[in-house]
Amino acid sequence: MPRTVLAWPLIGTIRLYQWVFRPVLGPNCRFVPSCSDYALEALRRHGAVRGAILAGWRILRCNPWNIGGYDPVPSEERPRAPCCSSHR
């Protein structure tokens, strides 16, 4: 289930692409999971804004000059800076 209602139209657009164009274009993505599967997971995990940014960055990297490979969606946890008081 997407985190925000704003993600729903984006997810619908990606699913439409997967049903209509992916069978015609075939498996051309350099990454695993494919860019559209990555975008769906990013939108579901991170919401519309951060998910769209992650998906856009992934699509920009899917080009002939990139080797590709396994590239999962980052986890929801973000690293936190250590507390300043612990560095005495």
C-alpha positions as CSV (number, residue, x, y, z in Angstrom):
1,M,0.0,0.0,0.0
2,P,1.5,3.4,-1.0
3,R,2.4,5.7,1.9
4,T,0.6,8.7,0.3
5,V,-2.4,9.3,-1.9
6,L,-0.2,11.3,-4.2
7,A,1.7,8.1,-5.1
8,W,-1.4,6.4,-6.4
9,P,-1.6,8.2,-9.8
10,L,2.1,7.6,-10.3
11,I,1.8,3.9,-9.5
12,G,-1.1,3.7,-11.9
13,T,0.9,5.3,-14.7
14,I,3.8,2.9,-14.1
15,R,1.4,-0.1,-14.1
16,L,-0.1,1.1,-17.4
17,Y,3.4,1.3,-18.9
18,Q,4.1,-2.3,-17.6
19,W,0.9,-3.7,-19.1
20,V,1.1,-1.8,-22.5
21,F,4.7,-1.0,-23.4
22,R,6.9,-3.5,-21.5
23,P,5.6,-6.5,-23.5
24,V,6.4,-4.7,-26.8
25,L,9.8,-3.2,-25.7
26,G,11.0,-6.4,-24.0
27,P,13.6,-6.6,-21.2
28,N,16.0,-3.7,-21.9
29,C,16.8,-2.5,-18.4
30,R,20.4,-2.7,-17.2
31,F,19.4,-3.2,-13.6
32,V,17.7,-5.8,-11.4
33,P,14.9,-5.1,-10.5
34,S,13.9,-3.3,-13.7
35,C,13.5,0.5,-13.6
36,S,9.7,0.3,-13.5
37,D,9.7,-2.3,-10.7
38,Y,12.2,-0.2,-8.8
39,A,9.9,2.9,-9.3
40,L,6.9,1.0,-8.0
41,E,8.7,-0.2,-4.9
42,A,10.2,3.2,-4.3
43,L,6.8,4.9,-4.4
44,R,5.3,2.3,-2.1
45,R,8.1,2.5,0.4
46,H,8.9,6.2,0.4
47,G,5.8,8.0,-0.8
48,A,5.3,10.2,-3.9
49,V,8.1,12.8,-3.4
50,R,11.1,10.7,-2.3
51,G,9.9,7.7,-4.4
52,A,9.7,9.8,-7.5
53,I,13.2,11.3,-6.8
54,L,14.7,7.8,-6.3
55,A,13.0,6.5,-9.5
56,G,14.1,9.5,-11.5
57,W,17.7,9.1,-10.4
58,R,17.5,5.4,-11.3
59,I,16.1,6.2,-14.8
60,L,18.9,8.7,-15.4
61,R,21.5,6.0,-14.5
62,C,20.0,3.5,-16.9
63,N,22.0,4.5,-19.9
64,P,24.6,2.9,-22.2
65,W,27.5,4.2,-20.2
66,N,26.4,2.4,-17.0
67,I,27.1,-1.3,-16.4
68,G,24.0,-1.8,-14.3
69,G,23.5,-4.8,-12.0
70,Y,21.7,-5.4,-8.8
71,D,20.4,-2.1,-7.4
72,P,17.6,-2.5,-4.7
73,V,15.5,0.4,-3.4
74,P,17.1,1.8,-0.2
75,S,15.5,1.0,3.1
76,E,13.3,3.5,4.8
77,E,15.7,4.0,7.6
78,R,18.1,6.9,7.1
79,P,21.4,7.0,8.9
80,R,21.4,9.4,11.9
81,A,24.3,11.6,12.9
82,P,25.9,10.6,16.2
83,C,25.0,12.9,19.1
84,C,27.6,15.7,19.6
85,S,27.8,15.1,23.3
86,S,29.2,11.6,22.8
87,H,32.5,13.0,21.3
88,R,34.0,14.4,24.5
